[in-house]
Every structure is written in C-alpha cells, then in structure tokens.
C-alpha cells in the first residue's frame, strides 16, 4: 500500500514495485489509507508524513492500535526529531526523499522477512549467530560471553533485525520506563557489545548507528 498525496510518486512506485512482482494499492490521504488497509490487508505500507488531511505519524499510531503490519516511512522530512517521532509511533523504518529504488526494495525485503513466521530460533547475519533458545552468541564459530544486560540489548535488536530502534524504545524494552532519557547507559552497553562482536568496533558491521535516532541490527537483504 503506497500512501502519498503526490500522484507522480504513486505512479513511480506502482510501476517500479510492480516490475518486481509487487501488487500495489494506493491512497492519497490518511483517512483513505486507514480504510484501504482494512479493505486490502496489504503486506506492507509505504507512508508519506505530509498528507493533506492528517499527519503520517497519526496514521501510524492508529494503525498500531490494531495491526503489526510493517510501516516504512518515505518522506522529505529529514530532521532527527521527525524520524524519532515516526519510529516511536510504531514505524519500522524511515527513508528520505529522494531515494533509490534499489535501497527501497532492500528495506522492503528486510521488513517483510522480519514479520514472516519462523520456527528457527537462531538468527544469523554474516559471521554473527544468536541462538535465542539457548542464549548463545557466536562470532565466526567462537562463543562470545555477554553480561545479562548486554544480551538483553542484543536480543531486542535481533528480534527487530533490520528495524531502526530509537534510544527511547531500547531503554524501555531493556531497562523499563523509569530509564527514559538515560541514553548513556545504552551507549555503554552498545559500546561493550561492539567490542565483543565486531572485528573493528570503530567501524561496526552488525550494530549500526542511526545518528541522533538510535540503532539498527544489520539484517542481510
């Protein structure tokens, strides 16, 4: 489902995504989008923030009241606060205009795979492997010893692999509501994790920083 008030953007995405085998539904307003998602039950929503009748963040919040459908924000707004607000509202990813269709398709693949049912409790990306059932983390076959908190941070990132998680989301899911704003605790644990799982912690391959927003765990696309 493509939700954008610009007909040219909808036309471009319909042609580009259709050429890669996707069936595309369209909506030009937030209210039409909410109705269309109920009617068509799409696998993913590509959502603009600047809609004529309601903000895309409000659309995201209303969708999150009843569905976990992946929501990918596609917007000209590039300020950190806009990204944080959209992600905290429940969006899965954020891509700014102008954009490349190759990157968009990769983001779609990651989001779709993340929501696909899986019976395998082992997450793998490159040489990093996390066995969620056994709580075992290995890099290139070598077991890595993590503290309970470090593992909890990594587990949340694994469960949401490929999705940008804001500082606020990670703090609430790992430490609880009382730690809102305690970003230094999160940064220390991320730093320790990188030191243990990254070949070069200064140039991380797995735990990627979204500047001013949060972190994303690499998911091979």
N, C-alpha and C positions, 0 to 999 in steps of 0.2 A: 504494500500500500504506500503510494507516494502522496504526501500531503504538502502542497506548496501552492501559493497563490499566483505564482508566475507560470503561465501556460507554456512558455518556452522551456522551462526547467522540466516540467512534467513530460513534455513531448520528448525531450532529450533522454530522460531517464527511461521512459516507456520503450523507446527504440533501443537504447543501449542494453538495458536489462533484458528486454525481450530477445535480443540477439544472443543472449547467453542462457536462454531457456527459462527465464522467469516470466510468470504471468503477472501483469501489473494492473492494479486498480488505482484510481486517482480520487483525490479530494482537494478542493481549493480553500476550504475553511475548516476551522477546528470542529464546529458542530457537525459538519458533513463527515469529517473524519471519524468522529466518535460513532456516528450511525453506521458508517461504512465498515468499520472494524467489526461491529456486531453482525452486520449482514454477510460479510465475505469471509470473516475469520482468516485473515492473511497470516503468513508465517513470520512476517517482519514488517515494521513500519519505518519508513524514512520520512522524517518530520522536520519541517521548517519551523523556526521560532516566531518569525514575524508574520503571523496570519492576520487577516483583516478583522476577524470577529473576536478572537481570544488568543492569548499568548500560547506558544507551543509548550511552555512549561506547565501551564494549566491543563492542556490536553494530556500531557504525560502523567500528571498527578491523577487525573480522572481515570485514565486507562489503568493505572497501577492499583486502583481500588478494586479491580476485578480480574485483571489478566496479567500474566508474566511475559506476554509477547515481547520479543526484542524490539527496542526502540532505538533507532540510530538518528541522532540529530544532524541535520545538514543545513547550516546557517552561515550568513555573512558575519554574524556576531563572533568576534574572536577574543573578546576580553575574558580573563580568567574567571571573573565573577559570574559571567553568563554560563560558562562551561560548568562551573561548580554547581550553580543553581539547577541546571538541567540534569546533571548527574545525580545530585542529591534528591531530585524529584522522582528519579527512577529510570532515567535514560541509561542505555547500555553503552553508548559510545557517542562521540562528538566529532564531526568532520566539518571543517570550514570551507566555504566557497571562496574562490574557485577550487575545484577538486579534480583529481584524475579518476577516470572510470576504473582503472586497474586497482587503485587503492580502495575505492568504494566496494568493488566486488570482493576484495580480500577481507574487508571489515564485515561484509555480509556473511561470507563463509564462516568466519570466526564466530559471529553471533549465532548463526544457525546451528553450528556444531555444539556450541555451549549449551543450547537448550534441547539438543537431541537426547533421547533416553539412552542411558549407558548402564551396562551391567558390569563393567570393568572398573574397579576402584583404584586403578593405577593410572596416574597422569604422567605423560611423557612429553617432553619437548627437548629436542636435541639430546644432550647428554644428561639432562636433569630428569630424574624419575621420583615421583612421590606416591608411595603406597598408602592411601588413605585408611585402608582397613587395618594395616599393621603399624601405621605411623612411622614408616621407614622412609628416609630420604637418601638417595644415592646420586652421585655425580660421576659419570664415566665408570659405573660399577663400584665405586668406593662409597661406603656408607658415611654419611655426614651426621655428626652429633649436634642436635639443636636443643636449646632450652625449651621448656614448655611454651613460653610466650612466643619465642621465635617460630616454633612450629605452628602455633595458632595463627600468627600473621600469615605464614606461608600457606596454610590450609585455606584461609579465606581467599587469598589470591588465586589458589588453584581452583577452587570451586567456581570462581568468577574469571577464569583464564580468558584473556583477550579483552576483558572489560575494564574500563577505567574506573578505579575506585577512589573516591575523594578521601582526603585525610579524615574528614568527619565520619564517613562510612566505616573506614577501617578502625578508627578509635572506638566507635560504638559497638562494632561486631566483636572486637577482641577484648577491650577493656571495660566497655559499658558506658552508659550515658553520663556518668559522673566525670569522665575524662575528656569531654568535649573541649577542644582547644589545646589539649596537651600534646601538640604535634612533636615536641622534642622527644617524647618517649617513643613515638612511632619512628622518627628518624633514626634514633639509636638502634632500634631493633632491625630496621631495614638495612642499616649500615653493617650490623653484625651478620645478618643473613647473606648479604652480598660478599662479605669477607669469607664466608664459609662455602658458598655455592658457585661463586663467579670465578672464572680464571683470572680476570683482571677487574677487581671491584670498581676501579675508576672508569671503566668502560663496560658497564653491565650488559649482558646478553639476555638475561632472564627477567629480572625485576627492573622494569623501565620506568623512568620518572616522567610524569606529565607536569611540566614546570608550573608551580603555583597551584596545582589542582590536586594531584595525588599520584597513584602508581598503577601500573598495568603489568600483569604477568604475561610474558610472551606466550602466544599460542600459535604453533606453526599453521600457516594458512595455505 
